[in-house]
Amino acid sequence: MTLDPAKFKPASAGIMEWIDSYLNHVSSFPVKSRVKPGEILRKLPRQAPEQSEELHEIMKDLDEVILPGITHWQHPNFHGYFPANNSVESVLAEFITAAIGAQCMMWDTSPAAAELEQRMTEWLRDAMGLPPYMEGVIQDSASSASLAALLTAREVKTGFSSNLDGVSGKFRVYCSSEAHSSIEKAMGICGLGRNNLVRVDTDDRLRLLPGQLEQKIAEDRKLGFFPCAVVATLGTTGTVSVDPLPEIGRICKKHNLWLHVDAAFAGSALLLPEYRWMGGGMEHVDSFVFNPHKWMFTNFDCSVYFVKDPGLLVRTFEILPEYLKTGTRGMVNDYRDWGVPLGRRFRALKLWFVLRSMGLEGIREKLRKHIRLNGRFAEELGRQEAFELLLPPFLNFTCFRLKPDSAGDTEAADRLNRQLLESINSRGKIFLTHTKIRGMYALRILFAQTYVDEVHVDRALEEILQVAKEIR
Ligand SMILES: *Cc1c(COP(=O)(O)O)cnc(C)c1O
């Protein structure tokens, strides 16, 4: 039997203690889980229990079975992939969201959820300096938002016929060779076809080359293709490169192409006036996505999708069976029509908690701190004879490698750096990941955990230099 709500307080006390201990001692765990494939699975019973088990028994297994298989994304020595940071307030709000358990598919199913979602996206739009006509909706992920963008572009370019008849013809979408895999995935899902995603080369800082974009559009036209959309990235996942939005915007306007901006990772930087330049050219943008669940202290999932014309979005997604008809339609936002799923979580609540408790000032302060910490790391590492920075440090991100013993031996350099990364990560003190820059193996480090500080920069430097010395 499930617990009676009357038992909530005593039952939750132990769990609250657990969370308190986790949040305060997360740095005592190895950052990256060390389990082997199948190890956790073998510890889990093959069948669901027939009889009720006590919460304390489940909690015991949480510690013994589950925790060893967790990679600690909130660990201040986690410097891998991209941030997925949270905050105490967002965690607390998530409890409330679960307790309320509302389905926020339309205004009628919880008016406050719809209206709070509207207001939160307005707050963010204005704080980020996005055009005042843009309207936002919270999606589960940037992947879903980018899919929504390509579906809308497809509908617009086919006169809203492909939802009805399927896609025919050969539509092309353009992005840089560094764009996120979710764009290619969306091309397949939306029926435009992965092979119709055209990858444009990048410059020495891995930014899309607008000249080549225009050339590819012209070539495609000659070959009988229909250019449909361009996806620009503000902050690529691999190297945090920023595509030149003003030039791309002009090209899209000239050729009448949908312009979607994927700022999933680095979009939060637009909250800082000194990084507003990244969003120059926004007047040509049709849709824009960024993830507060990456670098804005709001636990996964929370991805904010802005559009220039919500009418086009709604026309792409709306479908109205009898049981969903309401008397308020047209007067309010029914967010089920703003994306793929019908059922929706009350995600605006945690944004509200985070924005109010930190304030924009507090958020900007944290972002600037991360940028400062990263700058310090890059400066110190750059001073080391044995290392080279492969790109100028940017935002919370630095890309580097150990210099090879003999210049020009690229294979040896790759091998050396792969070994460096593997050795660093196997020690469990810090966690980094890698990318490839024009085929060259490169280490990436990010300073973007909510509670990361100077000591963690020192720890990372120490660890990297130590391991480098050992493997040499
Ligand atoms: C992380 C990332 C994505 C995917 O985000 P999800 O919310 O996990 O779907 C897309 N684009 C970029 C640039 C990213 O960094």
The ligand as an SDF file (V2000), in Angstrom:
LIG
                    3D

 15 15  0  0  0  0  0  0  0  0999 V2000
   22.7910   20.4210  -25.2500 C   0  0  0  0  0  0  0  0  0  0  0  0
   22.5130   20.9690  -26.5900 C   0  0  0  0  0  0  0  0  0  0  0  0
   21.3950   20.5650  -27.3250 C   0  0  0  0  0  0  0  0  0  0  0  0
   20.4610   19.4870  -26.8470 C   0  0  0  0  0  0  0  0  0  0  0  0
   19.7930   19.8880  -25.7190 O   0  0  0  0  0  0  0  0  0  0  0  0
   18.6410   18.9740  -25.0690 P   0  0  0  0  0  0  0  0  0  0  0  0
   17.8870   19.9300  -24.2320 O   0  0  0  0  0  0  0  0  0  0  0  0
   19.3530   17.9260  -24.2870 O   0  0  0  0  0  0  0  0  0  0  0  0
   17.8480   18.4040  -26.1780 O   0  0  0  0  0  0  0  0  0  0  0  0
   21.1570   21.1650  -28.5330 C   0  0  0  0  0  0  0  0  0  0  0  0
   21.9780   22.1060  -29.0070 N   0  0  0  0  0  0  0  0  0  0  0  0
   23.0660   22.5200  -28.3360 C   0  0  0  0  0  0  0  0  0  0  0  0
   23.9380   23.5900  -28.9170 C   0  0  0  0  0  0  0  0  0  0  0  0
   23.3680   21.9590  -27.1010 C   0  0  0  0  0  0  0  0  0  0  0  0
   24.4580   22.3590  -26.4330 O   0  0  0  0  0  0  0  0  0  0  0  0
  1  2  1  0
  2  3  1  0
  2 14  2  0
  3  4  1  0
  3 10  2  0
  4  5  1  0
  5  6  1  0
  6  7  2  0
  6  8  1  0
  6  9  1  0
 10 11  1  0
 11 12  2  0
 12 13  1  0
 12 14  1  0
 14 15  1  0
M  END
$$$$
